[in-house]
Amino acid sequence: MTCPEESYTSVLVTRYCRSSPLLKTFSEKNKTILWRQLWIWLAEAELELGLKQITQEAVDELKANRDNIDWPLVRAEERRLKHDVMAHNHTYGKICPKAAGIIHLGATSCYVQDNADLICIREAVDHILRRVAIVLHRIGVFADKHKDTVTVGRTHYQTASLVTVGKRAVIWAQELVLAFKQIEHFRETIKFRGVKGATGTQDSFLTLFQGDEDKVEQLDELVTKKAGFSQRFFITGQTYSRQQDAHLSFGLAALGAAIKKISTDIRILQAFDELLEPFEKDQIGSSAMPYKKNPMKDERCCSIVRALQQLPAEALSILSDQGLERTLDDSAGRRRWIPEGFLLADAALDVLQNIFEGLTVQRENVDDLVARELPFLGLEKAMMYLTEEGVDRQQAHSVIRETALAAKQRQKKHSVDMAEMLHDPFFDKVRDRVLALVSKPLSFTGRCVTQTTRFIKEEIDPIVSKYVREEDLKKWLGRPNLGSVFMPFGPRGQCLYTSCYCEENILKLCARIPADRHDAFFVVFLSNVERAFPIFEQKACREDRDYVIWDYHVILVEKADSVSKVYDLDTRLDFPCPFTEYCEESFPSEWKFPPECARKFRILPVAVYLEHFSSDRRHMRKADNTWNSPPPSWEPNFRVELGHNLDEFIRMDADSAVSHVSTVLDEEAFYGYFL
């Protein structure tokens, strides 16, 4: 007996896709079971339509023995008959003697071959769509985290205007979304071959049903429905049109090209010391140079998808060579490229997911690059400001050009200072304005932040919420189990939200929690006697300060035995965020504030909040009755019998009207309550 090492096995099986469920989907066993299931559906449908040759006893025997496969007999029959379908037909008949005479009745080989292929393709497409959605989720989290992380843009691989890391990431995500939609369209329009006979005329079935075309049409429709397809080809040759396979190849190739573009960009940015792909503890970058950290994961992606990008050429060649009603020009190629195409895509997506679960921004290097470019970008703004002051645009351009070229020359030896560049009296009227601007790099990135947020909300989140299962969100490398990211609220972008109305945003979340899960969730009001406390990592934080001072804030906490989670729609942290991570980032212990700024936490069960909270939003109105901040679009949660009682929840003393249904804790006790 030869051992596995003594014979060739595809590297897709041994190296890149060892744990892929698609290995089972395209296995010979699954193919055999599908062929038998197709024979069962055909016999069932023929029986239901009154074909007298078919008996219920025969159908029951086929069902009882569907998974009973005598592999040695299959091999022997195929060697003898030189025909795989007939070998399986004979083998199935020998273990189902009562049904042997009606197996495959009226059908041709492509009835089981093509239709089984389509069932496998459908299953594989569903898997790939889900895998792409998972990767999009990971990219979305990365993009959201770095939507305001300023970096140097690059055109022609040379430095250009500033962008953000998050904006660049959603550009990558967009390539995946476009490929995803091609594949999704294929899934939505895929057609079943159905029951067509030897050359697509359905003559054999017309004979069986004694010329009754309606019965033949019903048979075709019934088998299609049993197989779970909503559409079928009305006309075929012996096979279904191989153009449908070509359309599949277009989507897979586009996916491969998108992955290669993303991976190539990351490789380049790692070479520029801006990004760093995950590097495992015991990983070796080079056998000769121990210090190296090569981007081998991204290189692997590029290598894997190279073959994926070539699929359309083969699929189109097969289509054009498929002669008349049928030739075998398609057979060997389709047996290889369809399963391998899906496996290649699955392998690349697996690596890409791993990359984004550990992709690191080299912040110091990125900040240095930005600092080098900012003075020159500041000069561009200076020209606009000078024209506002009445300076001739061409004169301003000439002076700034000379200033920039001189600074570039000096920069070869030492860093360039913006103030130094603007020392000429020519810049007196705009100097302070320009210097103030260059202290805020984010102001040079245009709409990067809003573009990133919008793309995540409108493009990524709908795909993720539709395709990603709860267990898929548990596979974060080195992170706590977040499990319920989309249960019950969905992604952050799909939650109702209005800035400055945190108490109502949280109320809307509470209303979506099923009653049987109320016990796990708690509403937490943050404030203190002075109505002034610091909190970090809020969206409202200014560029020049890491924290904001709120009079109050409201969050939702899910208490769990494993990892408690915080839902805060105003934080820059993840949604949800592990409780420990949220506290460490939002309330960092290394920052010291006056004692009167100490935070207090009023904790109350979700059911209590839903029952007792009432607000008519009067606290957001100015003296002239205009709004401090635009109110939510929904009606206020106001009940006359309760009145406007928001202040009772914010108060951190025992005299509050809600003290009997809530608990007030200091920071240390708050941690202990949820840990």
N, C-alpha and C positions, 0 to 999 in steps of 0.2 A: 504494500500500500504506500502510495506517495504521500508525503506530508505537504502542507500548504506551501511551504517555502520552495518546493521543487517544481511548482507549476505557476504559470502567470495568472494573476487575478488583477482586474482593473484597479488602479490606484484610487478611483472614486470610491470603491468598496473598502479597500484596505487602509486608506489614509484620510481622505477628505470627507467621506459621508458614512463613517462607521455606525453612527447612531441615527441616521436619517430614516424616518418612517417611510420614505419613498422607496427604500430598498424592498420593503414588504409589498408596497403598492405594485411595483413592477416585477415582482418575483414570479417564478414559474408556477408556484403553488397558487398564488392569487389569480393568475391568468387562468389556470385550470378550473378553479372554483367559479370564476366569472363565466367561463364557457358553459359550465354545467348549469349555472343559474340562468343563463340566457336560454338554454334548452328547456329548463323548467318553465320560464315565463312564456316561451312559445307554446309549449304543450298546454299550459293553463289557459292561455288566450284562445287556442284552437278549441279546447274543451268548452270554454264559456260561450263560444260562438256556434256550438252545436256540431263540431266535427266528430263523427261517430267512431272514428278509429281511436280516439283518445278516451281513456277511462280515468276515473278519479283514482283508482287503485294504482295505475301506472304513474300518475303524477305524484302520488304519495310516496311511492317507492323511490322516485327520482329525488324528492326532497330529503328523504331519510338517509340517502347515501351520497348526498352532494359532496361532503368533505371526506368521504372514504376513498382515498386515492391509492391505487396499487402501482407505485412508481416503477418497480421492475417490469410489470406487464406493459405499462405505457412505453418504456424504452424498447422492449422487445417488439411491440406492435409498430412503433415508428421505424425501427430498422427493417421490419418486414414490408410495411406498406409504403415507406418513403413519403408519408403524408401525415403531418402532425395532427390536423383536425380529425381525420378518420381514425388515427391511432387512439385518440382520446374518446372518440365515439364508441369504438369497439370495446375499450376498457370499461367505460361507463356501462355499456350494455351487458357486460359479463357479470357485473355486480348488481345490475338491475334487470334481471331476465324478463320480468313482466312488462318492462317499459322499453326493452331493447328495440322493438320494431317501430317505435314512434319517436325515438330520439332523432332530432334534426329533421323532422318531417317537413318537406317542402323547402328547406333552407339550403343555402350554399355556404362554403367555408367562411366567406367574408361576413356572414351573419354573426358568427361568434367572434371572428378575428377583429373586424372593424369595430363592432359594437363594444366588445370588451376593451379595446384600445381607448375608445371614447370615454368609457366609464373610468378607466385609469387616468386618462388625461384630465377629466373633470376633477377627480380627487386630488391630483397633483397640482392643478391650478389653484384649487382652494387652499392647499398647503402653502404654496408660494405667495399667494395674496396675503395670507396671515403672517408669513415670515417678513414680507416687505413692510406690513403694518407695524410689526414689532420694531423693526429697524427705524421706521419713521418715528415711532414713539421715543426711541432712544435719542435720535437726532433732535427731536423736538425739545426734550428735556435739556440737552446740551445747549441748543440754541437759546432757549428761554433763560438759562443760567448766564449765558454770555451775550445776551442781546445788547447790553451797554458796555461790553468790554471792547474798548477802542483798539484797532490795529491798523496797520498800513495796508491800503489796497494795492493791488499789483495788476498792471496791464502790461502785456508783452514780457511778463515776469520782472518788470521793473517797478520800483515804488511809484505809487499814484496816490490819489486823494484817499483820505481816511474812510474806513468802513468799520463795522463791528464784527467780532468773531461770530456772534449769533446770526447776523445777516448773511455772512458767508455760508454758515451752516444751513440756513433755509434755502439758499441757492442750490446746495447739494440735495437737500430734501426735495426740492422742486423737480430735479431730474428723476428722482425715484418715483415721485407722484405721477409724472407724465408716463413713465413706463408702466407703473401700476395700473393706470387707467386704460392703457392699451390691453393689458392682460385681463383686467376686469371686464372690458367690453367683449373680449373673446369669450369669457365665461358666461356672460349674459346672452350671447348670440350663438353659442355652440349648438350644432344640430346633430341629432342621433341619426345613424344610417337607417335603422329600422329594419323592416321585413321586406326585402325586395327581390329575392330569388337570384338566379345564376347570372343574368345580365341586366338586372334592374327592371325587368318587365313585369315581375310578379306573376308570370304565367303559371308557375307550379302551384301557387296558392289559389289562382283563379280556377285551376283544374280541381284542386281539393274541395273548393266551395262551389263546384259545378257552375262556374260562370258568374257567380254573384259578386260583382265588383264592390258593392257596398260592404259585404262581409270582409273582403280583402282589405278595404280601406280601414274598416273597424279593427281588423287584426293588427295592421301597421300602427294605428293609433294606440291600441291597448298595450302592445308590447313596449312602445315608447314611454307610456305613462308608468308602466311597471318598473322600467329602468330609471325612472325619476327625471326624465327629460321633458321639457315643455315644448321643444321644437324638434322637427325632423326634416330630413331631405325628402321632398316629394318625388324627385327623380334622381336616379343614380345609374352608374354602370354597374359592374360587379362590386366596385368599391365606392365609397363616398368620395366627393371631390377632394383631391389632395391640396387644393387651394386653401381649405380650412386649416390644414396642418401648417401651410405657409404663413397664414395669419398668426398662428401660435408662435411660430419662429420669430416673427417680427417683434412681438412683445418681449420674448425672452432675450433677443439680441439687444433690444433697447434697454432692458434691465441690465444686461451685461455691460453695455457702454456707459450707463449711468454709474454703475459701481466702479468701473475703471476710472472714470473722470474724478469721482470722489477720492478714490484711493491714491491716484496720481497727485492730486492737489495736496493731500495730507503728506505724502512723501516729500513733496517740494517744500512744504511749510516746516516739516521736521528738519530738512536740510538747512533751512533758514533759522532754525532754533526757535520757531514760534509755537509749534505743536509737538507733542510726544505721544505716540501710540502706546498702549499698555505694554509693559515689559515685565515678564514674570520673574519671580525671585531667583530661580535657578536657570533662567534663560541665558544662553550664550550667543552673543551677537556675531562673533568672529573667532575662528579657531586660531588665527594668527595675531589678531589685535584684540586682546581681552577687554579693552576699555570701550569698545564700540557698542552702540545701541542702534542696530539697523532696523528700519521700518519693515520687518519681515512679514508682518500680518498684511499690510497694505500691498506689499510686493506679491504675496500669495494671492490676494484678490485679483490683482492685475493679471497674473499668470492663469488663474482658473477661468476668468471670463473671456480670455482671448478666443477660446474655442466657441464660447457661447455667441460671440459676435459674428461668427461665420455661419451660423445655422441657416439664415435665409438663403444663402447660396445653394446649400444642399437641398433644402425644402423646395425651392423653386425649380431646381434641376429635376427632382423627383416628379413634380407636377407636370413639367413639360415633357418628360419621357414616358408618362403614363399613357400607353397607346390604346386608342379605341375604347372598348368596354373594360379592358383590363389587361395589363401585362405585369410581370413580376419585377419590373425595374424598381418598384418602390419597396419591395419586401425587406431586403437586407438593410438598406439605409434607414428605413423607419424603425426597424427593430432596435437599431443602435441610437439614432439621434434623439428620438423622443424621450426615452428614459434618461439618457445621458444628459440631454439638455436640461431637464428638470433637476437632476442631481448636481450638475455644475452650478445652476442658480442657487440651489439650497446650500451648497458648500460655501459659495461666495457670500451669501447673506449671513450665514453662521459666523463667518470671520468678521464681516462688517459690523454685525451686532456687538461682537466682543470688542471691537475697536472703539465704538462709541460709548460702551459701558465703562471704558477706562481712559478715554482720550483726555489729555492734559494740556492746558494752555500754559506756556512758559511765560508767565506774566512779566517777570523782570526784563526778559529779552524783548518782549512785545512793547513794553513801556519805553524801553531805550530806543527802539526803532521809531516809535511815535514821536518821541522827544526830538529825534534827529530831523524829522520831516516837518514838525509843527512850525518852526520859524518861517519856512518857505511857503507853507500854506497861509501863515499869517500875513505874508507879503501880498498874497492874492487878495485877501480881505482888505488890506490897506489900500490897494488900488481902488476898490469899490468905494471905500469910505472917503478917499481923497476926491473922487469925482462928485460925491455928495457935497463936499465943501467947495465945489466950484473949480477944482483943478482940472486942467485939460487932460483928457484920458490918455492921449498919446505921450504927453510929457510925463504923466505918472508911470506909464508903462516903461518908458525909457529909464527913468531913475530907478525903478524897482528892478528892472532887468540887470542894470549894473550892480545894484546892491546884492542881488541874489547870486550873480556869477562870482563876485568877490567873496561872498560868504561860503560858497561851494568850494572855492579854492582854499580858504582858511580851514574848512571842515576836514580837509585831508590830514591836518596835523592836530587839530584840537576841536572841541565842541563849539558850536555856534550859539550865541545868546541872542534872543529876540531883541532885548533892549539895546544891545550893541549894534544890531543891524539897523535899528531905527534912530540912531544918535543924531543923524543929519537933521538940521532945523526944518528941512522940507517936510518931515513927518510930524511936526509939532502939534498940528491940529487933530491928528488921529492916533498919536502914540499911545495915550492912556487907554483908548478904546480897543486898540489892537492887543495891547499887553493883557488887558482883562479877558479878552476873548481866548487867547492862546493858553490861558490857565485852565480852560475848560475844553479839553480835546473832544468831548462828546458833541460839542456844538458844531464841529466840522463834519459830522457824519450824516447830515441831512435827516432823512426819515428812517434811518436804519432801524431804530428801536420799534417804531410803529409798524413798519413793514414786516419786521420779524414777528411781532405779536400777532398781527393780522394773519400772516400766513399760517402760523401755528393754529390759530383759532378756526380759520375758514377752510384750510386744506388738510392739515395733519390730523387735528382732533376728530373730525367726522370719520376719517378712515380708521383711526385707532379705536374709536368707540364701537364701530361696526364689526371690526375683524379681530381685535385682540381679546383673548380670553383672560380671565383672572389669573390662572396659573402661569401665563406667559409673563406676567408682571412680577413674578417671584424670582426671576433668574438674574437679578442684578449681581454683578461680581463685587464681593466685598461689602455689600450693603445690607442693611436689615431687610427683612421680608415686608414689603409694602402691601402685598396681597390685594387690597381692596381699592386700588387707585381709581377704578371706574365704578365702584360699587359703594354707595348708591348714587353718587353725584355726577359721574362722568368726569372728563378732563376739566381743568380750571376754566378753559375758554367757553365751556358750555354751561357754566353756572351763572345765574342771574347776579349782576354786580353793578353797583353804582358807587363811585368814589365818595368818601366822607360819610357813608351810611352803613358802617360795618355792622351795626346791630340788626339792620334789616337784611343785609346780605346773608348773615348767619341764620336769621330766622327763615329765609328761603331755603337754605340748606336743610335746616331742621325739618321743614315741612316735607322733605323728600325722603326722610328716613322711615323705613317700614316700622310699624308699631312694635313688631317682635324684636327689633334691634334697638329700641329706645334706651334700654338699660346700659348699653355700651357707650353712649354718647353724652357729653357734658358741655354746656355752654359756659365759657369763662370770660368774665368782664375784668379788665385790667385797669386800675386807677390807683389813687391814693388820696389822702386828706387834702393835699395841696392841688389836686387835679393837674399834676405835671410829673410825668415819668418818662425816662428814655427807653426807646426800643430800637434795635438795630435791624438791618436788612429789610427795611420797608421800602416799597416802591417810591414813597415820597421823600426818601433821603436825598439831600442835595449832594452835588459832586464834591463839595468841599467839606462835608461832614458825614460820618458814617452812621449817624443815628438821627431820629426825630424825637421831638418832645410832644407826646400826645396828652390830652386831658383824660381820654379813656380809649380803650380799644376792646374789641370782642373777637374771640376765636372759638373754634369748635374742637374738642379733643375726643378722640375715640380711645377708650381705655381697653387694653388687651393684655392677656397673660404674656404674650411674646413681645410685641413691640407696640406701644401706644403711639398714636399718630395725631398730628395737629393739622387742622384745615384752616388756613388763613389766606383769604383772597387778596390781602394787601401786602403780603410778604414777597420778597424776591426769591425765597427758598422754594423747594419743591412743594407740590400740592398733590397728596398730603406729604408732610415731612415727618420723619421719625421724631418722636417727642424729645429725645435727648439731643439730637442734632438741632432741632428748632430752638431749644432753650440755650444751648451753647452759643449759637449764632445770634440769636435775638437779644439775649441777656448776658453778654460775655463778662466773666468775673474779673478780668484784668482791668476793666474800666471802673474807676471810682467816682461816684457822684455823691453830693451832699445827702445826709440821712433823710432829709425831707423828700428826696426823690425816690425813696425805696418803694418798690412795687407791691401792691396788694392784689389778690386774686379772689373774685367772688365766683364760686362754682355752683352750678345748679343743673339738675337733670334736664334733658331735652324736653321731656313731657311737661315739666314745670314751666319752662320758658315759653313753650307754645300756649300754655294755659293762662299765664299771668302777664305776659308782655303786651303793652299797648302804647302806641305813639301816634301823634298827629303831626309830627315833624316841626313843632313850634320852635324847638331849640335851634333849628337851622335858619330861622327867619331874622332879618335885621329889623331895626327899629322902624324903617319905612316899609316893612312887610315884603321886601324883596328877599331872594334866597342868598345865603352865604355860598352855597354850592347847589347846582341844579339837582332837584329831587329825582328819585327813581320813577320809572314810567308806570309802575304798578301802584295800586291804591294803598294808602297807609293802613297798617294793622291797628286800627283804633277802635276801642270799645268804650262806649259811654260809661258803663258801670265801673270801668277801671281808670278811665281818664288817661292823661299823658303821664306815664309813670317811669319813663326812661331813667330819670334821676335816681329812682329807688334802687335800680340795678347798679348804677355807677357808684353810689355811696358805699364807702367801705367801713361803715360803723354799724353797731348793733341796733340802732334806731330805724334802720331801713325797713320799709313795709314788706320787703321780701326776705328778711332775715330768717323767718321761720321755715322757709323752703330752700335755703341756700346756705353755703358755708364760705366764710372769708378766711383766707390763709395768707401767711407771708411767703416769701419766695422759697425758702427751704422746705416748708411744709407742702407747698404746691408741687415741688419736684417729687417728694415722697408719695404724694397722693396718686400720681400716675406712673411711677416707676415700679 
